[in-house]
């Protein structure tokens, strides 16, 4: 059941019509109550750019209940999930976050990204080759889902033939990460996926110890700084969050970006005519339809934002999707401007928790956009309703059918 429409709340994202276009809701929140106590979510909601940056910079990411806390709450069935999440850098504060991120950075090197770049183009070309002569495709099923899944498998150093399984696990885990509400009907499936992923990556650690690869699993296992190394549990947890982030963000960037271009034909033609605009186009598409719409933090102490008092330990939801359309930061924010200057959006986060996989996501999206625009003439949407994934934080489509001339 939806909250009353007269009450502004992120709870309204549960309404499919609002989920399809959340930006009027965000604009109302920014204008009327930019720092809102949302009684339906029992959290503060922050929607202005400057305030979102403040939350992402200074508030605590350590918001996952420990296994012991879940037992206290009578939710011990969720402890396998908590054991994974409390070790993921996404949910760590200093100094633990800095330690894990430094070790991950040793493994996730620019050289490895450059090695993957050639593979990305080849994978993209093969996916487009498979559909080019047909005249139609489902962008999500045939490009936006498989491309990041295959690239992620290569990045991890596991068989690319496992990419569909990796995508299934990623989707399950992302549903839990991206939604406000606890969904008891999906808990068993998420826990199964966590168990399967954990076993899979423990096996991969052992296999790669015997037969090393250049993949992230082996690199994280052997990363060392001044004698410090990640435990096996930490390796597994951070491989999982890297796998999920690498797939979900990029899948949604490709789908949302192509949808934006198709809805703005002048921008599509501009990019098709001048491919040198691709780097700035990717940034604008990230800003305009951010794959990651919001994230939660905890107040580390009694504080205030924009004059609103926030108590220590209260949850704060930083809405990057709203901040990226803040007119005080981005002139004419509801216009797609592929040449937009000073485009410091928040789609990949900010500060210490900025997504270190961002260069790879940008690379994959640029390859996908370039292949589609250069090889599929007269591209258009099939005239049918679009259905958005029921994931309130990780914004993306379930399907998007397009057609072109052959």
N, C-alpha and C positions, 0 to 999 in steps of 0.2 A: 504494500500500500504506500502511495506517495505522500509526502508531507503536504500540508495545505499550500496552495500556490501563492498565497499572500505572504508567506514566510520565506525569505531568501535562505537557501541552504544548498550545500553540495549534494544533499540527499536527493535532490531533483534529478541528478545524473542517472538515477535508476529508471527514469522515464525515457523510453527509447527516443522520443522526439527531442528531448534535451540532450541526450547522449549524442545524437546525430549532429547537433549544432549547439555546443555548450557556451558559445561566445557571448550571446545576449545575456545569459545568466552571469557570466564572469563580469561583463560590463556593468551590470546592475550591482553586483557585489562591490566592485571597485568604486563605483560612484556613491553608493549609499552607505555601505558598511565594509570598508576595505580591511578592517580587522574585526572579524565577526565571531562571536561565540555561537557555535552551531550546536544547539541542544540535541539534535537528532544524531550527530556524530560524537557528541561529548568532546569537542575539540575546537580550538580556534582555527579560523580559516583566513589566510592572508593572501591577497590578490594583487597588490601593487608591486611593481618591479623592485623598487628600493627596499620595501619591506620583505619581499621574498629573498632578496640577496642577503639581507640581515639575518633572516632565519637560517638560510643555508650556510652562512659563514659562522654563526656564533651559537646555534642551538645544537642539542645533542642528537646524534644519529643512533645512539644506543637505546633503541626502543623495543627490542625483542625480549619478551619474558624468558627468564632462564627455565630450564627443565624443572628445577625445584619449585619455582614460582607457579608453574602450570600445575604441578601436583597439589600445591596449596589450594589452587582455584578449582580443583576437581577436574582438570583437563589433561590428565596424564597421558591420554591417547595422542596428544600433540607433541609429546616430548621428543620423538625422533626428528620432527621438523625443527624444534627449538635448538637441538644440538647442532644442526647444520647452520642455522641462521646466526647464532651467537658467535660463530667463528668467521662469518663472511665480512669482508671489509666494508660492505655497504652499511652494516649496522654497528660499526666500531667507531669509537672516539680516540683521540690521542691518549696515550702514546701507542696503544695497540693498533690503531688504524695506520699510523705512519710506519710501524714495523712491517705489517703485512703488505702494505702498498709498496714499500721499498723493495721487499723481496719479490713481489710480483713484477715490479718494473725491471728487475734484473732478468726476468724470464720473458717479458713482453717487450722485446727490444725493437727499435726502429728497423734493424736489419731484418728481423723476422717479418715485420709488416711489409717491407719492400719485397721480400721473397714471395709473400702471398699475393702481391699486386698483380703479377703476371698470371697467376692461377685465377684470380678474380675475373679478369677479362676473358680468359678461356672458358670458365664455367658459365659466365653470362652469355657469351656467344653461343655456346652449345644449347642453352635453354631457349634462346630466341630462335636458333636454327630449327628447333623442334616444332615451333608453332608458326614460323613466318609464312609458310605456304598455305596455311589453313584459313587465314583471314579473321580469326577470332581466338580469344583465350580468356581464361580467368587469371587476371594478373596475380592474385594472391596465391592460388594453388600452383601456378605454373612458372612463377618468377619470384615473387616477393618472399614466399615461404622457402622454396628449395635453395635459392642462391645463398642466403646467410647460413642455412643449415649445413650445406656442403662446405662452405668456407670455414665455418666454425669447427667442423670435424677435422679439416686440414690443419687449422690453427692448433687444435688440441693434440693432434697426432694420433687420432683414432681413425678407424676405417671410414672412408666417405660413404660406403654402402650402408652405414648405420645412421645416415642423416635423418631419415624419417622418424626413427626411434628417438633421436635426440630432440627433434622438433616436438614430438608428442610430449616428452618430459618437460620441455621448456614451456609449452603452452599451459600445462597443469600448474607448474610452479609459478608462472607469471600471473595466472588467475588469482592465486592466493596473494601475491605481492601487490596487485593492482586494485583490489577491491576493498571497500570499507567494511562490508558486512561479512560476518562469519557464515559460511555456507555449509551447514552440516551434511547436506546431500553430496557435497563434493569432497569432504574431508578424507574419506576412505581412498578415493582415487589419487588425491594429492599425496597421501602417505605411501601408497603403493609406488607412485612415481619416485618419491624420495628414496625409498628402499632400493628400488631398481637402479636408480642413478648412483647411489652410494656403492652398491655392489659392483656396478659396471666400472666406475672410476677407480675403485680399489684394485680390481683386476687389471685395469689399464696401467696403474702404477707399477704393479709387479711385472707385467709383460714388458713394459718399457725399461725396467731395471735390467732385464735380461737382454733385450734387444732395443737399445736406445733410439729414439727418434728426435727430430728437431721440434716436436710439438710442445705445447704449453704444459701438458701433464708432466712430462719428463723434466722440463725446464724448472717448473715450480718445485718439483721434488728435490732437485739438486741446487736450487738457488741458495746462496750463502753470502752473508755479510758479517764479517768479523766473527765467524764461527756460529752465527745464529742461522737456523734453518727452520722451515715450516714443519710442523708435525704432519703425519699422514691425514689426520682429521682436518687440519687447516688446508692442506692441499685439496682434498675432496670438496670441502665447503666452498673454496674460492674458485675451483674449476667449475662447480655448478653455477655460481652466480655470474661468472664470466660467460659461460655457455648461454645462460638465459638472457643476460644483457646483450650479448653479441647477436642473438637471433631476434629477440622481440623488438628491440629498438630499430634494428635495420629493416626487418620485415615491415614494420609500421612506417618507417621513413620512406621506403620505396612505394608502398601502397598509397599513403597519404600524399606523397609528393606528386605521383602521377595523377591522382584524383584532382589535386589543386591545379595542375597544369591543364587538365582537360576541362576544368570548370572556368579557366581563364585562358581562352584560346590565344589572346594577344601575347601572353607570356610564353605559351607553348611555341608559337611561331617565332618569337624573339630568340628563344634558346635554340630552336632548330636551325635558325639562320646564323647564329653566332655561338658555336660551341665553346668559345673561350670564356663565355659567361658562366660555365658550369660551376666553378667553385663558389661564386657568390650566389648562384641560383640554389645550390644545395643548402647554403646557410639560410636563405630566405624561406625555402620550403620547410626547413626545420623550425624556423620561428613561427611561420603561419599556421602550421598544423603539427604541433609538437608531438612526437611519438610518446613522450613521457609527460603526462599532464600535471601530476602533483606528487609530492612525497611528504612524509611525516617526520617531524622532529619533536623533541621534548625540551621544555624550558629547563635550562641547567640551574636556574636560580629564580627567585622572584624578580620580575623585570617588567618592562612595558614596551609596546610597539604602538607608535602613533597615538600615544596617550592612553592606550587600553592596558590595564594591569593584567599581567599573566603570572600565575603562580608557578613556583618550582614544581616540575614534574608534569605539568599540563601538556597535553598534545597540541601541536600546531601543524596544520596542513598548509604547506607552501605550494601554491597553485602556479606552477611554471607556465601552464597554458594561458592563464590570465595575465601573468606578468609579461609574456611575449606579445600581448596585444595592448599593453598599457600606452595610451597616447602621450603620457608625460615622458616616456622613454623612446617611443618609436613614432615619428610623425606619420599620420595617416595609416595607422596600424592594420586596418582591415583591407588595405590594398596590397596586392602582390607586386613587389618591386624587386625584380631580379638583380638590379644594380644598386640596391640599398646599401648605403655606406654606414659605418658605425653600427654594425648589426650584431651586437654582443648579446645574443639571445641566451636563454637558460635551458634550452632543450637537453643539453648534456650535463646539467647541474652547474655547480659553482664551487670554487675554492677546493678544499681538501678532497671532497668527494666527487670532483669532476670526473666524468667517465673516461678512464684511460683507454678504452676501446674506441673512442670517438674517431680517430683517424681511419680505422678500418671501416667503420660504418659509413663515413663520408665517401671512402673509396668505392665501396660496394654500390652505394646509391648512385654515384656519378656514373659508374659503369652501366648500371641498369637503365638510367635515364638516357644515356648516350645511345645505347643499343636500340632501345625502343624508338626514340625519336628519329634516328638515322635510317632505320630499316623497316619501320611499319608506317607507311604513308596514310594520310587521311585518318589518323587514329581518332576514335570517338568512343564514348561510353555507350554500351547497350542500354536502351531506355527501359530501365526497370528499377525498382526501389533498391537502395543500398542498405545493407544490414551491417551495423557496427558490432564488433565483438563486445560481449558483456563484461568488459574489463574497463573499469572506470578510470584507472590511472594510466594504463598503457594503451593509448588510443590507436585503434586500427580496425580495418574492415575484415569481415568474415569472407567476403568474396567481392570481386569487382570485374565484371565481364566487359571486355572492350572488343572492338572490331576495326578492321582496316582494309584498304584496297589490296587485292592480289592480282 
